[in-house]
Amino acid sequence: MGCTTILVGKDASYDGSTIIARNEDSANGEFEPKRFVVVLPEDQPRHYRSVISHVQIDMPQRPMRYTSMPNADTNQGIWGEAGVNEANVAMSATETLTTNERVLGADPLVELKPGQGKPDDVDYRPEVPGGIGEEDMLTIVLPYIRTAREGVARLGALLEKYGTYEMNGIAFSDDTEIWWLETVGGHHWIAKRVPDTAYVTMPNQLGIDEFDMDDAFSEQSEHMCSPDLREFIEGHHLDLSVEATTPFNPRDAFGSHSDSDHVYNTPRAWYMQRFLNPYDEMWDGQDADHRPSSDDIPWARQPERKITVEDVKYVLSSHYQGTPFDPYGALGDSRTRGMFRPIGINRNSQLAVLQIRPYCPEGYRALQWIAYGSNAFNVLVPFYANVDRTPEYLEQTPLQVNTGSFYWANRVIAALADSAYAETSTDIENYRQVVGALGHRLIIDTDTQCSQLENGEQQVDTDASSLLEIANETMSSYLKQETEQLLTKVLYVVSMRMKNRFNMSDN
């Protein structure tokens, strides 16, 4: 499944938060309705069975409460995707990754092998379950971890025991650090701590480009991996370093450098870093340091200025604005426009930006910013994650089109505005600014109320968790009102462009 990820270290973010963010994109030709929910400990399964792979796992006792972004239609499983637990640990799972034949030959993916016949039949063959995958990972990891590092360790142990049927990248964060884990073949994995002063861009490629094996097998201060990784690499001749002193490059060893990467993956990393570091190097023209097809775009880079939530939304909504590759732009020509896969694509399902704020008390430290539908036409909205329920407008997503649902309202707006991009862009920008400002104002006010409550400066018959739920409901109410107004405006603009219009009326 195509997705795009950006990770922002605490010293690279505008307020000292750790920020992990990812677009969840449906497969080509599919659109997956999503929900925003809270899973309470009593609702967490004690025995888990995957719908896709049929793997069965006994879960630990005493799970924590956590938020989740599951599919509205669970016929293919939960697909929780992104959330924050009550220990203020965030997880985003997963970014589908590419690999190569050497890795898959050395450690094949663990796929479901269907059974054949009945037990008494001569040719009977029992079913062999597959490994874990994107469907499962958030549900079987997030409720049980108290730090980002613990998330890496738990998921790594599950990969070693059960294997996986797909290559994935997974992000974990807490209030001090971010870790990024990449699966390698069916049972192996590597993980690297995101530098505090840097951001990371991840299209659908294995991304880590430098890995300190000595650290991974000693202090594990910045690197972790499966326990037999050294033997795996040496035994299958996977290290492609020319010199012994060259740092190990997992992207070369485990990743891909295909022609399809150069239209589907590398252009996304190029555009994100071009936006966040416009002056560090030359990005365009024959003398560019990196081009959309470059295979050596850095995994991590220090930004030229601190990164805001709005910056994260912009890069994860981008369609190569200001370049000849923008399908809505005036630059370039019919050959270049639409040449590369946009980040803000028609089949964005949801965007979750998980912000853990170290300067806030634990009770209201975590924010989960949410957008539904195509990011080129939607808005990113903040909600407190330390709650027991979510607003109905985001939680209740029917399988059929219904603009009373935030997901479907965004889908309809995008489908209408796409054919009238220039005419509707001002209204959509105004919508983003109004809703974004309301969100920031609500966070300021609610943080203040919670602080006063904790300090005994405010005498109210409630607790901090209730204040957070009230704030979320208030945000949802504002959001619904503004979204309905935008839908009305966009519908009018597009209706006036209909081919059967006639500029003369009866009165």
N, C-alpha and C positions, 0 to 999 in steps of 0.2 A: 504494500500500500504506500503510495507516494505521500511524503510529508516533508516539512521543512522545520528545522530547529535552530534557535539561537539561545545561547547561555551567556549570562552576564555576571562576572565576578563582582564581589561586594565593593571593591575599590574602583571598579569601572562603572558602577551604577550611580545614578544621580543622588541617591539618599543613603548609600551604604547597604542596601538590601542585596541579597542574592536573588537573581531572577532567572528562571528557566521557562522557556516558551516554545510551543510547537503547534504548527498547523496539523490537524488530522485531516487527510484528504482521502476521499473514497476512490476506489478503483475506477479506471476509465469506463464511462458509460453507466456508472452507478452513483446514487446520491443517498447517503445514510443519515436519516434523522437522528438527532442526539438529544440527550437530557442532561440536566445538572442536578445531582442528587447527593444526599448524605446517607452513608451506610452506617447504621448504628451497630454496636457490638452484637446485639441479639439477632441481627439480620445477616451477619457474616456467616457463610457456610462453614461448618466444622469438617465436612468432607467435600472436597472439590472435584468435579469431573468436567473436563473440557469437552465442549460440543464438537470442535473440529478434530482434535487428535484423540479424544477418548481417554487421555491420561487421567489417572485418579490420584489425588494427593490428600493425605490427612493434614489438616491445618493445626497450627499451634493453638493452645488455649489462650484466653484473655486477649482477643483482638481489640484494637483501638478503633474509635470512630474515625471515619475519613470521608472526604468528598470524592466524587467520581463523575465521569462524563460518559455513561454507558449508551449503547445503542437503544433507540426506542423499540426496535424490533430485535428480540433476543434469539431468533431462530439460529443464528450463527454464534451465539455466546454473548458474554457481557460486554467486552471491549471497553473497559473502564477508562483507559487512556491517560487521564490526568487528575491529580487530586492532592490534597494535603491532609495529613492525619492530625490527631489531637496533640501529638508531640511537636507539631509545627515542622514536620518533615514532608517535603514535596517530592512527587515522582511524576515523570512524564514518560509514557511507554506506549508505542515505540516509534522510532524512526527506522523504516525498512532500509537495509543496507545492501549494496552489491558486493560480490566477492569474485573469486576466480576458480578455475577448474582444479588447480593444484590443491587448494584448501579443501574443496568438496570431495576430492579423491582421497585425501588423507584422513578426513573426519567427516563422513557423509552426514547430511541432515537426517534427523530422526522423524520419519514420516509414518503416518498411520498405515498399517498393512491390514486390509480387511480380511476377515475370516472367510473360510470356504466350507460349505457343507455343514453336516451335523456331526456330533461327537461319535456316532456309531458308523459313519460313512468311512469307506476305505481311504478316500482322498481328503478327509477332514483336516482342516488347518485352522487353528484358533486365531482370533484377532490379536494383533500386536499393536498396542497403543503407540501413538507418536509422542513427541516431546511437547514442551510448553511453547507458547507463542504470544503474539500481541493480544489475542483474545483474553489471555489468562493473567498476564504478568502483574498488572496493577493490583488485582484482587488477591493474589497469593503472596504479595510482598508488602505493600504499603501498610496494612493494618498491624504489622508486627515489627516495625523498625523505629528506632528512636534517634538515629542520626543518619546522615547521607551515607557515611562510610558503612554503617550497618546494612543499608540497602544494597550496596555493592556486594557485601559478604553474603547476604541471604540469597540474592538472585544468582550469584556465582555458584553457590552450593546447589541450588535447584537445577541450574544448567548442567553441572557436573553429574548429578544423579539422574535426571530425567532426559536431558538433551533438549534440542529445539529443532523444529522443522523449518525454520527460516532465520535469516541473518537480520539482526536488529541492533539499534542503538537506544540506550535508556539513560535518562538523566535523573539524578537525585540531588536534593539540596536541603540544607538546614540554614540556620541563621549565620553560620560562619563559613561554610564551604559548599562547593558544587562538585559532583563527580559524574563522569560520563563513562558508561560501560558499553563496549561493543562485543557482540558475540562473534566467535570465530569457528566456522564449521558447525558440527552438531553438538559438541560438548565443551569447547574451549571459549575463553573470554579474556579480554583485557579491560582495564579501567584506568582512567587518568583524572587527576584532580585539576579542575579548571583554575588557572592562575587568578588570583584575586584582582589583578590589575587588567585583566584581559576579557575579551568576549570570544565566543566560539560560534562558527557558522557551520551548519550541517545540512546539506541536501541529502539525497538518498544514496550516499556513498560511504564506505568505511573511511573515516576521516582522520583519526589520530596519525600524525606524521612523525612523531618522535617518542620513543618509549625507553625508559631507563630500567633495564632488566635487573640491574644490581639492587636498585631501590625496591623493586617489586618483590625481590626474594630476601629482603632484609627489613629495613625500617618501615616500608610501605607508606612513606610520608606523602608521596605524590603519585605513586603507581601501585596497582594491584593486578593480579592475573591468576588464571587457573594454575594449580601447583605443578603440573607437568609441562608447562608451556615451553620451557627451554628444550626439553627432549623432543617435543612435538615439532618445533621449528628445525632443530638440527637433524632429526631423523627423516624429515621430508624435504630438506633442502629449500626451506621457505625464505631464509634471509637473503635478500638480494643486494646487500651492501657490498660495494666494490672493495672497500678497505676495512680492515679490522677495527680501526679507530672511529669509523662512521657510526653515529647513533643508529640504533635499530629503528627502521621505518615501517610500522605496521601497515600503512597505506599501500606501500609497495609490495609487502609480503602477502597481505591478506585481502587487499582490495582489488579494484578493477580500473582499467584505463581504456574503456571501449569507445567506439564512435558514438554510441547512444548516450554515454555519459556527457559528451560535449554538446549535446542539445537538450538533455534532460536534467543533468545534475550540476556540472561545473558552472554554467551561467548563473545559477542562483547564488552560489557562494561569491562569485565575482561581483554581482550587483549589490549584495548586502555589504560587502567590505568596501566597495566603491562608495557607498553612501556614508558609511561610518568612518572611513579614512580617506576622504577625497583628495587630500594634499600630500599624503605620504609617498605616493608614487603616481606614475602616469598610467591611467586605466584605459585610455582610448587611443586609437590610431595605430600606425605601423610600429611606433616606438614604445608601445605600452609594455609595462613590466609584467602585467598579467592581463590576459584576454579571457573572454567567456569560455574558451576551450582549454584553458590552462589546467594541467593536472597538479600543479605545485602551489595552488592557492593555500596559504597557511591555515592550519586548523584553528589556531588561536592567535589573536592580535590585540595589541593595546589600542584603544580608540583614541581619536584626536581630542575628544571631549567626553564628558560623562554621558552615559546612555540613559534615556528616560523610557518610561513605559510607552510613550507615544512613538519614540524611535523604533521600539520593538514592533509595535503595531504597523508602522510604516513599511519596514523591510519585509514583514510577513504578509503584507498586502500588495507587494510591488508587482508590477507587470512591465518593468524596465522603462519607467518614466524617464524622459529626457534622453533617450537613446533611440537609434533606428529600429530597435527590436520591440517597441511598445505597440501592441495590437490596436490601441486606441489613439496612438500618436500621429503627428503630422510629419515626423522625420522618417527617413528611410523610404522604402517602397514596398510593393506587395511581396517581394521576395524576403525582405528582412523582417517586416512586421509579422509577428507570430512565429519567427524562426525558432525561438527557444521557449521552453516550458515556463510559464509564469509561476511566481510564488503565490500570488493572489489569483487562484484558478477557479474555474466554474464549479469544481467539485470539492472545494474546501467544505468540510463537515463542521468543524469547530476549531477555534483557537483558544487555548488556555495559557495564560501568562501567570505563573505562580511566583508570588513575591513574598519573601520572608524578611520581615523588618526587624532587625536586631535592637532597635531603639524603643520598641514597644514591649510592654509586658506580654507574657506568654498567652494570656487569655484572648488577646486580639492582635497577635503578631502577624498572622497570615492573611494575605489577600489572594483571591482567585479571580483574575480578570478574564472575562468570557466574551467571545464573539461567535455567532453562528452563521453558516452560509459563506458565500464568496466574499473574501476579505476586501476585495476592491470596492465593495458597496456597503459594508456593514460598519458597526461601531463596537469598540471594546469597552466593557462595562465592569466595574469592580464590585466584588461581593466578599464579605467576610467569610472565612472558611471555618472558624471555630464556632460552629452552630450545629443544631440538631435537625434542622429542616431548611429547605430552599424554597424560594418563591415559585408559586404554581406556574407563572408565565414562562419560566425556564425549565421547570421540572416536568410539567405535563406536555409531552410532545406526541400528538396522535400520529398514526401512520398515514393518514390521508391529509391533504392540504387543508389547513385551517389557520387563517391569519390571526386568530386569537392566541396562537402560540408564537413565541419569539423566534423559534427556528423557522417556521413556515413563513412568517412575515418577512424575514430576511431573505429567504429563498425567492419569494415573489418579487420583492424590490429589486434584487439582482437580475432576475430574468427580464424584468421590464426595462431597467435602466441600461442594460448592456447595449441595446440598439439605439440608445439616445445618451451616450456617455457624456458628450460635451454639454448637452442641454440640461442634464440632471446633476452634473458634478458639483455645482455650487450648492444646491439643496443638500446633497449628501455630505459635503464638507461642513456646512452649517450644522447639520444634525450631529456629526461627530463632535464638533466643538461644544455645542450646547450640552449634549449628554456627558461628554468627558469632563466639562467644567462642573456639572452637577455631581458627578462621581467624586471628583477631588474634594469638592466642598463638603459632601456628605462624610467622606473619610475624616476630614479635619474635625468636623463637628462631633462625630461619633467617638473618635479617639479622645477628644476633650471630655465628653460625657463619661466615658469609661474611666479615664484618669481621675476625674472628680469623684466618681463613685468609689473607686479603690482608696482614695485618700480621705474619704469621709466628708468631702466638701459638698456633696449633693445627697439629699435625703429623698430617695425614691423607693417605691415598693417594687423593686425589680433587681435583677443581677446583670452582670456584664453580658452574658450570653444572650439574654433577652433583648438587651439594647442592640446587639449585633443583628439579631433576627429582625428587629424593627427597622434597622437601617437597610437591611437587604430588601425588605418589603417596600420601603419607601423608594429605594433605587429602582425596583421593578415597576412600581407604579408610574414613576417619571418616565422610565424607559418605554413602557407600553404606550403612553400618551404621545411621546415624541416619535416613536416608530410608526404609529398609526397616521400621524400628520405627514410624515415623509412618504408613506405609501400613497396617501391621497394626492400629494404633489406629483410624485413620479407617474402615477396612473394618468393624471391629467396631461402631463407632457407627452407621454407616449400615445395617448388617445388622439391628441392633436396631430400626430405624425402618421396616422393611419392612412393607407393608400386610398381608401374609399371616402376620404373627407371631400367636402365640396364647399367652397368659400362663398356661398350665398345661402341665406335661409329664408323662411317664409315670412318673417317679420322685419 
